[in-house]
């Protein structure tokens, strides 16, 4: 499930992201990898909400929980979808 949400966040921000990129979503991996990076200072929710692809990638590399909810009960996937719907009209 985590891999599916990771792919969905990446797809929303990389592919749809206001049409700025024509990259395809990453292929799902069969085995989860250990975290390899350090999370940035911005939260994954705020990074997704602002369309900050690099910060989202850093969070994913650091193993940030993609199911985490913010104070409003929203997940990073929700925030990424909100960015696409509101900014990319």
N, CA, C and O atoms as a printed pandas DataFrame, in Angstrom:
     atom_number atom_name residue_name chain_id  residue_number  x_coord  y_coord  z_coord
0              1         N          UNK        A               1    0.822   -1.198    0.000
1              2        CA          UNK        A               1    0.000    0.000    0.000
2              3         C          UNK        A               1    0.860    1.253    0.000
3              4         O          UNK        A               1    0.553    2.228   -0.686
4              5         N          UNK        A               2    1.962    1.220    0.791
5              6        CA          UNK        A               2    2.846    2.381    0.854
6              7         C          UNK        A               2    3.423    2.674   -0.528
7              8         O          UNK        A               2    3.520    3.833   -0.932
8              9         N          UNK        A               3    3.807    1.621   -1.253
9             10        CA          UNK        A               3    4.382    1.804   -2.584
10            11         C          UNK        A               3    3.357    2.409   -3.532
11            12         O          UNK        A               3    3.705    3.231   -4.379
12            13         N          UNK        A               4    2.107    2.012   -3.397
13            14        CA          UNK        A               4    1.053    2.558   -4.239
14            15         C          UNK        A               4    0.872    4.052   -3.973
15            16         O          UNK        A               4    0.729    4.832   -4.914
16            17         N          UNK        A               5    0.877    4.455   -2.709
17            18        CA          UNK        A               5    0.737    5.873   -2.389
18            19         C          UNK        A               5    1.961    6.656   -2.840
19            20         O          UNK        A               5    1.829    7.778   -3.331
20            21         N          UNK        A               6    3.137    6.088   -2.684
21            22        CA          UNK        A               6    4.357    6.741   -3.136
22            23         C          UNK        A               6    4.272    6.987   -4.636
23            24         O          UNK        A               6    4.601    8.074   -5.110
24            25         N          UNK        A               7    3.829    5.978   -5.383
25            26        CA          UNK        A               7    3.692    6.106   -6.830
26            27         C          UNK        A               7    2.651    7.159   -7.183
27            28         O          UNK        A               7    2.834    7.924   -8.129
28            29         N          UNK        A               8    1.560    7.199   -6.425
29            30        CA          UNK        A               8    0.511    8.177   -6.702
30            31         C          UNK        A               8    0.998    9.603   -6.459
31            32         O          UNK        A               8    0.713   10.499   -7.254
32            33         N          UNK        A               9    1.731    9.820   -5.367
33            34        CA          UNK        A               9    2.279   11.155   -5.089
34            35         C          UNK        A               9    3.240   11.560   -6.186
35            36         O          UNK        A               9    3.171   12.676   -6.700
36            37         N          UNK        A              10    4.142   10.649   -6.546
37            38        CA          UNK        A              10    5.110   10.948   -7.596
38            39         C          UNK        A              10    4.401   11.234   -8.916
39            40         O          UNK        A              10    4.777   12.159   -9.637
40            41         N          UNK        A              11    3.385   10.449   -9.230
41            42        CA          UNK        A              11    2.648   10.652  -10.478
42            43         C          UNK        A              11    1.962   12.001  -10.510
43            44         O          UNK        A              11    2.024   12.706  -11.517
44            45         N          UNK        A              12    1.311   12.367   -9.423
45            46        CA          UNK        A              12    0.624   13.657   -9.373
46            47         C          UNK        A              12    1.592   14.819   -9.543
47            48         O          UNK        A              12    1.331   15.752  -10.302
48            49         N          UNK        A              13    2.706   14.755   -8.831
49            50        CA          UNK        A              13    3.628   15.880   -8.861
50            51         C          UNK        A              13    4.540   15.887  -10.080
51            52         O          UNK        A              13    4.873   16.954  -10.597
52            53         N          UNK        A              14    4.943   14.720  -10.541
53            54        CA          UNK        A              14    5.864   14.669  -11.673
54            55         C          UNK        A              14    5.156   14.699  -13.015
55            56         O          UNK        A              14    5.578   15.421  -13.918
56            57         N          UNK        A              15    4.095   13.935  -13.161
57            58        CA          UNK        A              15    3.427   13.833  -14.452
58            59         C          UNK        A              15    2.410   14.946  -14.639
59            60         O          UNK        A              15    2.458   15.667  -15.635
60            61         N          UNK        A              16    1.500   15.092  -13.705
61            62        CA          UNK        A              16    0.430   16.063  -13.840
62            63         C          UNK        A              16    0.917   17.455  -13.491
63            64         O          UNK        A              16    0.531   18.418  -14.155
64            65         N          UNK        A              17    1.731   17.590  -12.497
65            66        CA          UNK        A              17    2.277   18.841  -11.989
66            67         C          UNK        A              17    2.241   20.035  -12.917
67            68         O          UNK        A              17    3.294   20.551  -13.290
68            69         N          UNK        A              18    1.103   20.473  -13.287
69            70        CA          UNK        A              18    0.881   21.648  -14.143
70            71         C          UNK        A              18    1.424   21.468  -15.541
71            72         O          UNK        A              18    1.638   22.456  -16.244
72            73         N          UNK        A              19    1.654   20.247  -15.967
73            74        CA          UNK        A              19    2.149   19.998  -17.309
74            75         C          UNK        A              19    3.581   20.414  -17.518
75            76         O          UNK        A              19    4.012   20.538  -18.665
76            77         N          UNK        A              20    4.347   20.637  -16.453
77            78        CA          UNK        A              20    5.726   21.081  -16.579
78            79         C          UNK        A              20    6.669   19.928  -16.884
79            80         O          UNK        A              20    7.798   20.160  -17.318
80            81         N          UNK        A              21    6.235   18.698  -16.669
81            82        CA          UNK        A              21    7.101   17.545  -16.851
82            83         C          UNK        A              21    6.368   16.476  -17.626
83            84         O          UNK        A              21    5.154   16.320  -17.490
84            85         N          UNK        A              22    7.092   15.748  -18.429
85            86        CA          UNK        A              22    6.516   14.657  -19.181
86            87         C          UNK        A              22    7.063   13.319  -18.713
87            88         O          UNK        A              22    6.966   12.327  -19.436
88            89         N          UNK        A              23    7.636   13.274  -17.512
89            90        CA          UNK        A              23    8.192   12.041  -16.985
90            91         C          UNK        A              23    7.064   11.117  -16.558
91            92         O          UNK        A              23    6.000   11.565  -16.131
92            93         N          UNK        A              24    7.316    9.812  -16.681
93            94        CA          UNK        A              24    6.330    8.849  -16.219
94            95         C          UNK        A              24    6.575    8.518  -14.759
95            96         O          UNK        A              24    7.658    8.750  -14.222
96            97         N          UNK        A              25    5.565    7.979  -14.139
97            98        CA          UNK        A              25    5.679    7.596  -12.731
98            99         C          UNK        A              25    6.665    6.443  -12.600
99           100         O          UNK        A              25    6.764    5.609  -13.499
100          101         N          UNK        A              26    7.399    6.388  -11.482
101          102        CA          UNK        A              26    8.351    5.308  -11.301
102          103         C          UNK        A              26    7.646    3.961  -11.189
103          104         O          UNK        A              26    6.530    3.867  -10.678
104          105         N          UNK        A              27    8.312    2.928  -11.673
105          106        CA          UNK        A              27    7.776    1.581  -11.585
106          107         C          UNK        A              27    7.779    1.119  -10.131
107          108         O          UNK        A              27    8.753    1.350   -9.414
108          109         N          UNK        A              28    6.714    0.475   -9.691
109          110        CA          UNK        A              28    6.696   -0.031   -8.320
110          111         C          UNK        A              28    7.774   -1.096   -8.124
111          112         O          UNK        A              28    8.005   -1.933   -8.997
112          113         N          UNK        A              29    8.416   -1.050   -6.985
113          114        CA          UNK        A              29    9.437   -2.030   -6.675
114          115         C          UNK        A              29    8.795   -3.204   -5.963
115          116         O          UNK        A              29    7.753   -3.066   -5.323
116          117         N          UNK        A              30    9.426   -4.356   -6.080
117          118        CA          UNK        A              30    8.865   -5.536   -5.447
118          119         C          UNK        A              30    9.256   -5.631   -3.982
119          120         O          UNK        A              30    8.535   -6.233   -3.187
120          121         N          UNK        A              31   10.390   -5.043   -3.615
121          122        CA          UNK        A              31   10.851   -5.121   -2.230
122          123         C          UNK        A              31   11.193   -3.717   -1.750
123          124         O          UNK        A              31   11.963   -3.022   -2.413
124          125         N          UNK        A              32   10.644   -3.276   -0.615
125          126        CA          UNK        A              32   10.961   -1.938   -0.115
126          127         C          UNK        A              32   12.441   -1.818    0.230
127          128         O          UNK        A              32   13.050   -2.745    0.765
128          129         N          UNK        A              33   12.995   -0.673   -0.084
129          130        CA          UNK        A              33   14.398   -0.417    0.235
130          131         C          UNK        A              33   14.506    0.343    1.547
131          132         O          UNK        A              33   13.579    1.038    1.963
132          133         N          UNK        A              34   15.646    0.197    2.179
133          134        CA          UNK        A              34   15.900    0.930    3.421
134          135         C          UNK        A              34   16.068    2.407    3.096
135          136         O          UNK        A              34   16.551    2.742    2.014
136          137         N          UNK        A              35   15.678    3.306    4.011
137          138        CA          UNK        A              35   15.857    4.738    3.784
138          139         C          UNK        A              35   17.318    5.061    3.498
139          140         O          UNK        A              35   18.224    4.523    4.133
140          141         N          UNK        A              36   17.529    5.952    2.527
141          142        CA          UNK        A              36   18.897    6.286    2.124
142          143         C          UNK        A              36   19.247    7.752    2.293
143          144         O          UNK        A              36   20.410    8.122    2.132
144          145         N          UNK        A              37   18.295    8.584    2.607
145          146        CA          UNK        A              37   18.577   10.013    2.664
146          147         C          UNK        A              37   18.097   10.656    3.949
147          148         O          UNK        A              37   17.621    9.991    4.869
148          149         N          UNK        A              38   18.236   11.968    3.981
149          150        CA          UNK        A              38   17.806   12.757    5.130
150          151         C          UNK        A              38   16.617   13.621    4.707
151          152         O          UNK        A              38   16.630   14.239    3.643
152          153         N          UNK        A              39   15.606   13.650    5.547
153          154        CA          UNK        A              39   14.415   14.438    5.234
154          155         C          UNK        A              39   14.735   15.934    5.306
155          156         O          UNK        A              39   15.503   16.362    6.167
156          157         N          UNK        A              40   14.151   16.724    4.411
157          158        CA          UNK        A              40   14.353   18.176    4.457
158          159         C          UNK        A              40   13.598   18.798    5.632
159          160         O          UNK        A              40   12.828   18.124    6.315
160          161         N          UNK        A              41   13.825   20.071    5.852
161          162        CA          UNK        A              41   13.176   20.768    6.972
162          163         C          UNK        A              41   11.686   20.996    6.746
163          164         O          UNK        A              41   10.929   21.105    7.711
164          165         N          UNK        A              42   11.255   21.069    5.498
165          166        CA          UNK        A              42    9.837   21.259    5.188
166          167         C          UNK        A              42    9.119   19.918    5.362
167          168         O          UNK        A              42    9.679   18.874    5.027
168          169         N          UNK        A              43    7.907   19.933    5.873
169          170        CA          UNK        A              43    7.162   18.685    6.051
170          171         C          UNK        A              43    6.765   18.120    4.689
171          172         O          UNK        A              43    6.658   18.857    3.709
172          173         N          UNK        A              44    6.549   16.813    4.639
173          174        CA          UNK        A              44    6.138   16.196    3.380
174          175         C          UNK        A              44    4.774   16.727    2.953
175          176         O          UNK        A              44    4.499   16.844    1.759
176          177         N          UNK        A              45    3.918   17.049    3.924
177          178        CA          UNK        A              45    2.602   17.600    3.596
178          179         C          UNK        A              45    2.726   18.962    2.913
179          180         O          UNK        A              45    2.091   19.216    1.890
180          181         N          UNK        A              46    3.546   19.825    3.488
181          182        CA          UNK        A              46    3.707   21.155    2.918
182          183         C          UNK        A              46    4.419   21.077    1.560
183          184         O          UNK        A              46    4.081   21.815    0.635
184          185         N          UNK        A              47    5.395   20.190    1.448
185          186        CA          UNK        A              47    6.101   20.026    0.174
186          187         C          UNK        A              47    5.139   19.575   -0.924
187          188         O          UNK        A              47    5.180   20.096   -2.038
188          189         N          UNK        A              48    4.272   18.606   -0.611
189          190        CA          UNK        A              48    3.286   18.136   -1.589
190          191         C          UNK        A              48    2.284   19.233   -1.904
191          192         O          UNK        A              48    1.900   19.411   -3.060
192          193         N          UNK        A              49    1.856   19.972   -0.883
193          194        CA          UNK        A              49    0.881   21.057   -1.061
194          195         C          UNK        A              49    1.432   22.162   -1.959
195          196         O          UNK        A              49    0.693   22.768   -2.734
196          197         N          UNK        A              50    2.744   22.421   -1.848
197          198        CA          UNK        A              50    3.370   23.469   -2.653
198          199         C          UNK        A              50    3.888   22.961   -3.991
199          200         O          UNK        A              50    4.343   23.754   -4.815
200          201         N          UNK        A              51    3.826   21.638   -4.221
201          202        CA          UNK        A              51    4.337   21.074   -5.464
202          203         C          UNK        A              51    5.852   21.006   -5.490
203          204         O          UNK        A              51    6.454   21.008   -6.563
204          205         N          UNK        A              52    6.473   20.945   -4.328
205          206        CA          UNK        A              52    7.933   20.906   -4.204
206          207         C          UNK        A              52    8.406   19.473   -4.416
207          208         O          UNK        A              52    8.553   18.711   -3.460
208          209         N          UNK        A              53    8.640   19.117   -5.659
209          210        CA          UNK        A              53    8.974   17.748   -6.037
210          211         C          UNK        A              53   10.262   17.281   -5.371
211          212         O          UNK        A              53   10.326   16.153   -4.882
212          213         N          UNK        A              54   11.273   18.113   -5.343
213          214        CA          UNK        A              54   12.559   17.716   -4.763
214          215         C          UNK        A              54   12.435   17.388   -3.283
215          216         O          UNK        A              54   13.021   16.411   -2.817
216          217         N          UNK        A              55   11.686   18.186   -2.539
217          218        CA          UNK        A              55   11.509   17.915   -1.110
218          219         C          UNK        A              55   10.722   16.622   -0.896
219          220         O          UNK        A              55   11.028   15.854    0.016
220          221         N          UNK        A              56    9.713   16.379   -1.731
221          222        CA          UNK        A              56    8.954   15.128   -1.624
222          223         C          UNK        A              56    9.876   13.946   -1.891
223          224         O          UNK        A              56    9.829   12.952   -1.166
224          225         N          UNK        A              57   10.713   14.040   -2.924
225          226        CA          UNK        A              57   11.666   12.965   -3.220
226          227         C          UNK        A              57   12.606   12.723   -2.044
227          228         O          UNK        A              57   12.900   11.575   -1.712
228          229         N          UNK        A              58   13.075   13.791   -1.417
229          230        CA          UNK        A              58   13.968   13.649   -0.267
230          231         C          UNK        A              58   13.251   12.947    0.890
231          232         O          UNK        A              58   13.835   12.097    1.562
232          233         N          UNK        A              59   12.004   13.300    1.114
233          234        CA          UNK        A              59   11.228   12.638    2.164
234          235         C          UNK        A              59   11.074   11.153    1.858
235          236         O          UNK        A              59   11.225   10.311    2.743
236          237         N          UNK        A              60   10.772   10.838    0.606
237          238        CA          UNK        A              60   10.590    9.440    0.231
238          239         C          UNK        A              60   11.895    8.670    0.384
239          240         O          UNK        A              60   11.888    7.525    0.837
240          241         N          UNK        A              61   13.015    9.284    0.010
241          242        CA          UNK        A              61   14.327    8.656    0.187
242          243         C          UNK        A              61   14.654    8.443    1.663
243          244         O          UNK        A              61   15.333    7.482    2.023
244          245         N          UNK        A              62   14.172    9.334    2.501
245          246        CA          UNK        A              62   14.448    9.249    3.938
246          247         C          UNK        A              62   13.491    8.292    4.655
247          248         O          UNK        A              62   13.649    8.030    5.847
248          249         N          UNK        A              63   12.510    7.778    3.935
249          250        CA          UNK        A              63   11.581    6.835    4.537
250          251         C          UNK        A              63   10.451    7.469    5.313
251          252         O          UNK        A              63    9.871    6.828    6.189
252          253         N          UNK        A              64   10.123    8.708    5.014
253          254        CA          UNK        A              64    9.017    9.393    5.687
254          255         C          UNK        A              64    7.716    8.622    5.469
255          256         O          UNK        A              64    7.470    8.113    4.376
256          257         N          UNK        A              65    6.904    8.536    6.485
257          258        CA          UNK        A              65    5.636    7.817    6.418
258          259         C          UNK        A              65    4.676    8.547    5.491
259          260         O          UNK        A              65    4.237    9.656    5.794
260          261         N          UNK        A              66    4.350    7.926    4.359
261          262        CA          UNK        A              66    3.452    8.561    3.393
262          263         C          UNK        A              66    1.989    8.474    3.818
263          264         O          UNK        A              66    1.121    9.077    3.187
264          265         N          UNK        A              67    1.717    7.730    4.878
265          266        CA          UNK        A              67    0.353    7.628    5.398
266          267         C          UNK        A              67    0.099    8.581    6.556
267          268         O          UNK        A              67   -1.010    8.638    7.087
268          269         N          UNK        A              68    1.118    9.325    6.946
269          270        CA          UNK        A              68    0.985   10.241    8.081
270          271         C          UNK        A              68   -0.061   11.313    7.771
271          272         O          UNK        A              68   -0.147   11.820    6.653
272          273         N          UNK        A              69   -0.839   11.638    8.774
273          274        CA          UNK        A              69   -1.860   12.671    8.616
274          275         C          UNK        A              69   -1.421   13.932    9.331
275          276         O          UNK        A              69   -0.796   13.878   10.391
276          277         N          UNK        A              70   -1.758   15.071    8.737
277          278        CA          UNK        A              70   -1.450   16.347    9.383
278          279         C          UNK        A              70   -2.528   16.679   10.408
279          280         O          UNK        A              70   -3.392   15.851   10.699
280          281         N          UNK        A              71   -2.475   17.875   10.947
281          282        CA          UNK        A              71   -3.433   18.258   11.989
282          283         C          UNK        A              71   -4.876   18.313   11.500
283          284         O          UNK        A              71   -5.802   18.372   12.309
284          285         N          UNK        A              72   -5.072   18.295   10.181
285          286        CA          UNK        A              72   -6.419   18.308    9.612
286          287         C          UNK        A              72   -6.845   16.932    9.124
287          288         O          UNK        A              72   -7.929   16.779    8.560
288          289         N          UNK        A              73   -5.993   15.926    9.338
289          290        CA          UNK        A              73   -6.303   14.562    8.913
290          291         C          UNK        A              73   -5.997   14.295    7.455
291          292         O          UNK        A              73   -6.488   13.319    6.888
292          293         N          UNK        A              74   -5.200   15.138    6.846
293          294        CA          UNK        A              74   -4.879   14.998    5.427
294          295         C          UNK        A              74   -3.538   14.282    5.244
295          296         O          UNK        A              74   -2.606   14.468    6.027
296          297         N          UNK        A              75   -3.463   13.470    4.209
297          298        CA          UNK        A              75   -2.226   12.763    3.881
298          299         C          UNK        A              75   -1.462   13.548    2.809
299          300         O          UNK        A              75   -2.029   14.441    2.181
300          301         N          UNK        A              76   -0.177   13.224    2.593
301          302        CA          UNK        A              76    0.572   13.889    1.527
302          303         C          UNK        A              76   -0.072   13.699    0.151
303          304         O          UNK        A              76    0.000   14.593   -0.693
304          305         N          UNK        A              77   -0.696   12.552   -0.079
305          306        CA          UNK        A              77   -1.372   12.325   -1.354
306          307         C          UNK        A              77   -2.509   13.321   -1.541
307          308         O          UNK        A              77   -2.689   13.852   -2.636
308          309         N          UNK        A              78   -3.271   13.579   -0.499
309          310        CA          UNK        A              78   -4.334   14.573   -0.564
310          311         C          UNK        A              78   -3.751   15.938   -0.916
311          312         O          UNK        A              78   -4.279   16.646   -1.774
312          313         N          UNK        A              79   -2.660   16.299   -0.249
313          314        CA          UNK        A              79   -2.041   17.611   -0.480
314          315         C          UNK        A              79   -1.538   17.731   -1.921
315          316         O          UNK        A              79   -1.677   18.783   -2.543
316          317         N          UNK        A              80   -0.952   16.645   -2.451
317          318        CA          UNK        A              80   -0.473   16.669   -3.836
318          319         C          UNK        A              80   -1.638   16.843   -4.802
319          320         O          UNK        A              80   -1.541   17.602   -5.766
320          321         N          UNK        A              81   -2.740   16.139   -4.543
321          322        CA          UNK        A              81   -3.922   16.271   -5.394
322          323         C          UNK        A              81   -4.487   17.681   -5.308
323          324         O          UNK        A              81   -4.899   18.244   -6.322
324          325         N          UNK        A              82   -4.512   18.258   -4.110
325          326        CA          UNK        A              82   -4.991   19.619   -3.926
326          327         C          UNK        A              82   -4.150   20.599   -4.750
327          328         O          UNK        A              82   -4.686   21.504   -5.389
328          329         N          UNK        A              83   -2.815   20.405   -4.726
329          330        CA          UNK        A              83   -1.921   21.263   -5.510
330          331         C          UNK        A              83   -2.284   21.193   -6.989
331          332         O          UNK        A              83   -2.425   22.224   -7.646
332          333         N          UNK        A              84   -2.434   19.987   -7.506
333          334        CA          UNK        A              84   -2.724   19.808   -8.936
334          335         C          UNK        A              84   -4.061   20.445   -9.303
335          336         O          UNK        A              84   -4.166   21.130  -10.320
336          337         N          UNK        A              85   -5.068   20.223   -8.487
337          338        CA          UNK        A              85   -6.399   20.741   -8.788
338          339         C          UNK        A              85   -6.467   22.258   -8.691
339          340         O          UNK        A              85   -7.102   22.893   -9.533
340          341         N          UNK        A              86   -5.837   22.851   -7.696
341          342        CA          UNK        A              86   -5.977   24.289   -7.488
342          343         C          UNK        A              86   -4.971   25.120   -8.280
343          344         O          UNK        A              86   -5.318   26.192   -8.776
344          345         N          UNK        A              87   -3.757   24.655   -8.407
345          346        CA          UNK        A              87   -2.720   25.454   -9.060
346          347         C          UNK        A              87   -2.688   25.227  -10.564
347          348         O          UNK        A              87   -2.356   26.141  -11.319
348          349         N          UNK        A              88   -3.017   24.056  -10.998
349          350        CA          UNK        A              88   -2.849   23.688  -12.408
350          351         C          UNK        A              88   -4.106   23.838  -13.247
351          352         O          UNK        A              88   -4.190   23.248  -14.324
352          353         N          UNK        A              89   -5.061   24.589  -12.802
353          354        CA          UNK        A              89   -6.295   24.776  -13.567
354          355         C          UNK        A              89   -6.045   25.478  -14.855
355          356         O          UNK        A              89   -6.980   25.715  -15.620
